[in-house]
Amino acid sequence: MSAGRPIRKPFRLIICLMLGMLLAACSSNKLSDEDVYVVKRGDTLSRISRLTGTSVRDLARLNGISPPYTIEIGQRLRTNGSGKKTSGKSSSGSSSRVVTVPPASWPPVGQRCWRWPTSGTVVLPYSSADGGNKGIDIAGSRGQAIYAAGSGKVVYVGNQLRGYGNLIMIKHSEDYITAYAHNDTLLVNNGQSVKIGQKIATMGSSDTDSVKLHFQLRYRATAIDPIRYLPPQGTPPKC
């Protein structure tokens, strides 16, 4: 399936969401003047890619790193410097700010019905820290089914957002959006209505260093911890 474009009606919402993702990814770990990133505990090439705006492929090429892309704490990695281009301003030059919702104001558990988008081990949990993982990374096998975590309307299918690979976003209401990144095959189109549990993609490693799903649950544009709202893995949602 070729990469699509956002449909017009939610265009502004998608742009804001993308900007929010980019700002969250670039809000910390600023690069030095020599475009160097120093590896910290818990870093992967995928995470560094999101922080710096340099693709996993370019990070590997610039630093002579071969699969399985092993990196060490304290290692200095060259980047292409594109992370500096995210200045917190919109294309018109006006100031842009991402409004976050503190955990105390997150929606109550059980307000909506959610299901796991796929099965597997959570290899990187959610983190609210600056530059932290704004979703959960679920490891699996290439070609493994990815399902809609809730009923809604597909508002984005494409790969224009660096660091997320083949990406799908589903709008579930005015408050909720889910995002599914690093897919292999995309099985839905922009504007398509989907039901909870419907197969929307297959797992892959697009723009990352391993086969996995990066899943985000966003409430009023703020990424919240999916684990808090998903049922125990392997059990159906109680709704």
C-alpha positions in Angstrom: 0.0 0.0 0.0 1.4 3.4 -0.9 1.8 6.0 1.8 -1.4 8.1 2.0 -2.1 11.6 3.2 -4.2 12.8 6.0 -7.8 13.5 5.0 -8.7 17.2 5.0 -11.3 17.3 7.9 -8.9 16.3 10.7 -5.9 17.8 9.0 -5.2 20.4 11.7 -5.6 17.8 14.4 -3.1 15.5 12.8 -0.6 18.3 12.3 -0.9 19.2 16.0 -0.4 15.5 17.0 2.6 15.2 14.8 4.1 18.4 16.2 3.4 17.1 19.7 5.3 13.9 19.0 8.2 15.7 17.5 8.4 18.2 20.3 8.2 15.4 22.9 11.0 13.6 21.2 13.3 16.6 20.9 12.6 18.3 24.2 15.8 16.9 25.9 19.2 15.4 25.2 20.1 18.3 22.9 23.0 17.7 20.5 26.3 19.4 20.8 27.6 21.8 18.2 29.4 18.8 16.6 26.1 16.9 16.2 27.0 14.2 18.7 24.7 12.2 20.9 26.0 10.5 24.0 24.3 7.1 24.7 22.5 6.8 28.0 21.1 3.8 29.9 18.0 2.5 28.2 18.8 4.0 24.8 18.3 2.2 21.5 19.0 3.4 18.0 15.2 3.7 17.6 14.9 6.0 20.6 17.9 8.0 19.6 16.4 8.3 16.1 13.3 9.9 17.6 15.3 12.2 19.8 17.7 13.5 17.1 15.6 13.3 14.0 18.2 11.1 12.4 16.9 7.9 10.9 18.0 4.5 12.3 19.6 3.7 8.9 21.6 7.0 8.9 22.7 6.5 12.5 24.0 3.1 11.7 25.7 4.3 8.5 27.3 7.4 10.2 28.7 5.4 13.1 29.6 2.1 11.4 27.1 0.1 13.4 26.0 -3.3 12.0 23.0 -5.4 13.0 22.0 -6.2 15.7 22.9 -2.5 16.3 24.5 -2.9 19.7 25.4 0.4 21.4 27.1 1.1 24.8 26.5 3.6 27.5 28.7 6.6 27.0 29.3 5.9 23.4 29.3 9.1 21.2 27.2 8.8 18.1 27.3 11.1 15.1 24.0 12.4 13.8 23.0 14.4 10.8 21.9 17.3 13.0 18.3 17.4 11.8 17.2 17.4 15.5 18.3 21.0 15.7 15.7 21.9 13.1 12.9 21.4 15.6 12.9 24.7 17.4 9.4 24.7 19.0 8.1 27.1 16.3 5.6 26.5 13.6 6.4 26.9 9.9 5.0 30.4 10.0 7.6 31.3 12.7 5.0 31.8 15.4 5.5 30.3 18.9 4.0 26.8 19.3 3.4 25.1 22.6 2.2 21.6 23.4 -0.3 21.5 26.2 0.0 18.4 28.4 -2.5 16.8 30.7 -1.0 15.8 34.1 -1.5 12.2 35.3 -3.9 13.4 38.0 -6.2 14.7 35.2 -6.0 11.6 33.0 -9.3 9.9 32.3 -10.6 7.3 34.7 -9.9 3.6 33.9 -12.9 2.0 32.3 -14.2 5.2 30.7 -13.7 3.6 27.2 -13.2 0.1 26.0 -9.7 -0.8 24.8 -8.0 -4.0 23.7 -4.3 -4.9 23.2 -3.2 -4.0 19.6 -1.1 -7.1 19.5 0.5 -9.7 21.7 4.0 -9.9 22.9 6.5 -8.7 25.5 6.6 -5.0 26.4 10.3 -4.3 25.8 10.1 -0.5 26.5 7.4 0.9 28.8 5.8 4.3 28.8 7.8 7.1 30.4 6.5 10.6 31.3 10.1 12.0 31.5 11.3 14.5 29.0 12.5 12.5 26.0 11.0 9.3 27.5 9.0 6.8 25.5 5.6 8.2 24.9 3.9 4.8 24.4 4.9 1.2 24.8 7.0 -0.9 22.5 5.8 -4.5 22.0 8.2 -7.1 20.5 6.9 -9.7 18.2 7.4 -11.5 14.9 7.5 -9.9 11.4 4.0 -10.2 9.8 2.3 -10.6 13.2 -1.2 -9.0 13.2 -1.8 -5.5 14.5 -5.4 -4.7 15.6 -7.3 -1.5 16.3 -7.3 -1.0 20.0 -10.7 0.6 19.8 -13.4 1.5 17.3 -12.9 4.7 15.3 -11.9 6.4 12.1 -8.5 6.2 10.4 -7.1 9.7 10.2 -3.6 9.0 9.0 -1.8 6.3 7.0 1.7 7.1 5.9 5.4 7.3 6.7 6.1 11.0 6.6 6.9 11.3 10.3 10.6 10.4 10.7 11.3 7.8 13.4 7.9 6.1 13.3 8.1 4.3 10.0 4.8 3.1 8.5 2.3 4.8 10.8 -1.4 4.5 11.4 -3.5 6.9 13.6 -7.1 6.2 14.6 -9.4 8.9 16.0 -11.8 7.4 18.5 -13.5 10.5 19.7 -12.7 14.2 20.1 -10.5 13.2 23.0 -8.8 10.0 22.0 -6.3 9.0 19.3 -4.2 5.8 19.0 -1.0 5.5 17.0 0.6 2.4 15.6 4.2 2.7 14.4 6.9 0.7 12.6 4.4 -1.5 10.7 5.3 -3.7 7.8 2.1 -3.9 5.7 -0.7 -1.3 6.1 -4.2 -2.7 5.6 -6.4 0.4 6.1 -6.9 3.7 4.3 -7.4 7.3 5.3 -11.1 7.9 6.3 -11.9 4.3 6.8 -14.0 3.3 9.8 -12.7 0.4 11.8 -14.0 -1.7 14.7 -12.3 -2.7 17.8 -10.1 -5.8 17.1 -10.1 -5.2 13.4 -6.8 -6.1 11.7 -5.2 -2.9 10.5 -1.5 -3.8 9.8 1.2 -6.4 10.2 4.2 -5.9 12.5 7.5 -4.8 11.0 10.6 -2.8 11.6 10.1 0.2 9.5 12.5 3.0 10.6 13.6 1.1 13.7 16.2 -1.5 14.7 14.0 -4.4 15.6 10.6 -6.0 14.8 8.1 -4.4 17.2 5.0 -2.2 17.5 5.3 1.2 19.0 1.8 2.0 20.4 0.5 5.3 21.7 -2.7 6.2 23.4 -3.3 10.0 23.4 -5.9 11.9 25.4 -6.5 15.4 24.2 -3.2 15.2 22.3 -1.2 14.1 25.4 0.4 10.7 25.4 -0.8 8.7 28.4 0.3 5.3 29.7 -1.6 2.6 27.7 -0.9 -0.1 30.3 -3.1 1.8 32.7 -6.1 1.4 30.4 -5.5 -2.0 28.6 -6.9 -5.2 30.2 -4.5 -7.9 31.3 -2.7 -9.2 28.2 -4.4 -12.3 26.9 -7.8 -11.4 28.2 -10.6 -9.7 26.3 -11.8 -6.2 27.1 -14.7 -6.1 29.6 -17.1 -4.1 27.6 
